[in-house]
Amino acid sequence: MYILRISDPALRCKLFDSLVQPMVSYACNVWGGEDGIGDKAELLHRQCLKHFLCIRDKTANVIVLAECGRFPLRLHWWQHILRYPNRINNLPDDDRLIKCAFVEGLHDPSQVFWSHKVQNQLQRQSVCLNIEDDFSCQ
């Protein structure tokens, strides 16, 4: 961004959201519900914000996020995670195979499917949401 001589932190944040965030968020609706995954992307986000503001690395992360009017990337990922079942459920009839595969995974007894991991994460946060309620494969 120095090559472009962009010094406005707000514009730099928009560039981050347009160029970097999509890459570090790719397929987050599938992997974002697991512990520890995405920590390096969060670190990159905070380091970039500190660099944009020209402040020390030791500055508290919550202050940096507040100063930029931003939230951790994890919240963005959870938006995608929680919208994912609706996207699958609203697929047209042409994509019946995708929906049936998703429903099969929901009822997997081994408890390793995406939805089980998401449900466990939500329960840890005292959120009651049953992803399986609205799904059937016809």
C-alpha positions as CSV (number, residue, x, y, z in Angstrom):
1,M,0.0,0.0,0.0
2,Y,3.0,2.2,0.3
3,I,3.6,1.8,-3.4
4,L,0.1,3.3,-3.9
5,R,0.8,5.9,-1.3
6,I,-2.4,5.2,0.5
7,S,-2.3,6.5,4.1
8,D,-5.9,6.7,5.1
9,P,-6.5,3.8,7.6
10,A,-10.2,3.5,6.6
11,L,-9.3,3.0,2.9
12,R,-6.6,0.5,3.9
13,C,-9.3,-1.4,5.9
14,K,-11.5,-1.5,2.8
15,L,-8.7,-2.8,0.7
16,F,-8.0,-5.5,3.4
17,D,-11.7,-6.5,3.3
18,S,-11.7,-6.6,-0.5
19,L,-8.3,-8.3,-1.1
20,V,-7.3,-10.3,2.0
21,Q,-10.4,-11.2,3.9
22,P,-11.9,-13.3,1.1
23,M,-8.7,-15.4,1.0
24,V,-8.5,-16.0,4.7
25,S,-12.2,-16.7,4.9
26,Y,-12.4,-19.1,2.0
27,A,-14.8,-22.0,2.9
28,C,-15.1,-20.7,6.5
29,N,-18.6,-22.0,6.6
30,V,-17.1,-25.5,6.8
31,W,-13.9,-25.0,8.9
32,G,-14.8,-21.9,10.9
33,G,-16.5,-23.8,13.7
34,E,-13.4,-25.6,14.9
35,D,-11.2,-24.4,17.8
36,G,-7.9,-22.9,16.9
37,I,-8.4,-22.8,13.2
38,G,-8.2,-19.3,11.9
39,D,-6.0,-18.0,14.7
40,K,-3.3,-17.0,12.4
41,A,-5.7,-15.2,10.1
42,E,-6.9,-13.3,13.2
43,L,-3.3,-12.4,14.1
44,L,-2.7,-11.2,10.5
45,H,-5.8,-9.0,10.7
46,R,-4.7,-7.4,14.0
47,Q,-1.2,-6.9,12.7
48,C,-2.4,-5.2,9.6
49,L,-4.7,-2.9,11.6
50,K,-1.8,-1.9,13.9
51,H,0.3,-1.3,10.8
52,F,-2.4,0.8,9.2
53,L,-2.7,2.9,12.4
54,C,1.1,3.2,12.8
55,I,1.0,2.0,16.4
56,R,3.1,-0.3,18.4
57,D,2.7,-4.1,18.2
58,K,2.1,-4.2,22.0
59,T,-1.1,-2.1,21.8
60,A,-4.1,-4.0,23.2
61,N,-6.0,-5.8,20.4
62,V,-9.4,-4.7,21.7
63,I,-8.3,-1.0,21.5
64,V,-7.1,-1.5,17.9
65,L,-10.3,-3.2,16.8
66,A,-12.4,-0.5,18.5
67,E,-10.3,2.3,17.0
68,C,-10.9,1.0,13.5
69,G,-14.6,0.2,14.2
70,R,-14.0,-3.5,13.4
71,F,-14.8,-6.9,14.8
72,P,-12.7,-10.0,14.9
73,L,-12.8,-12.0,11.6
74,R,-14.3,-14.9,13.6
75,L,-17.6,-13.1,13.8
76,H,-17.6,-12.7,10.0
77,W,-16.9,-16.5,9.7
78,W,-19.8,-17.3,12.1
79,Q,-22.2,-15.3,9.9
80,H,-21.2,-17.6,7.0
81,I,-21.4,-20.7,9.2
82,L,-24.9,-19.9,10.4
83,R,-26.2,-19.0,6.9
84,Y,-24.8,-22.1,5.4
85,P,-27.7,-24.5,6.3
86,N,-30.2,-22.0,4.8
87,R,-28.2,-21.9,1.6
88,I,-28.3,-25.7,1.4
89,N,-32.0,-25.8,2.3
90,N,-32.9,-23.2,-0.4
91,L,-31.0,-24.9,-3.2
92,P,-33.2,-25.6,-6.3
93,D,-34.4,-29.1,-7.0
94,D,-31.6,-29.5,-9.5
95,D,-29.2,-29.7,-6.6
96,R,-31.0,-32.5,-4.8
97,L,-27.8,-34.6,-4.5
98,I,-26.0,-31.8,-2.6
99,K,-28.9,-31.5,-0.2
100,C,-29.2,-35.2,0.3
101,A,-25.5,-35.5,1.1
102,F,-25.8,-32.7,3.6
103,V,-28.8,-34.5,5.3
104,E,-26.9,-37.8,5.4
105,G,-24.0,-36.0,7.2
106,L,-26.5,-34.5,9.7
107,H,-27.5,-38.0,10.7
108,D,-24.0,-39.5,10.8
109,P,-23.6,-41.5,14.0
110,S,-19.9,-40.9,14.2
111,Q,-20.5,-37.2,15.1
112,V,-17.7,-35.9,12.9
113,F,-19.8,-34.0,10.4
114,W,-19.7,-30.2,10.1
115,S,-23.0,-29.7,11.9
116,H,-21.9,-31.6,15.0
117,K,-18.8,-29.5,15.4
118,V,-20.9,-26.3,15.0
119,Q,-23.5,-27.5,17.5
120,N,-20.8,-28.2,20.0
121,Q,-19.3,-24.8,19.6
122,L,-22.7,-23.1,20.0
123,Q,-23.5,-25.2,23.1
124,R,-20.2,-24.0,24.7
125,Q,-21.5,-20.4,24.2
126,S,-24.9,-21.4,25.6
127,V,-26.7,-21.0,22.3
128,C,-29.5,-23.4,21.6
129,L,-29.8,-24.0,17.8
130,N,-30.7,-27.3,16.2
131,I,-29.5,-27.3,12.6
132,E,-31.2,-30.6,11.8
133,D,-34.7,-29.3,12.3
134,D,-35.5,-27.9,8.8
135,F,-33.8,-30.6,6.7
136,S,-35.2,-33.5,4.8
137,C,-34.2,-35.1,1.6
138,Q,-37.2,-35.8,-0.6
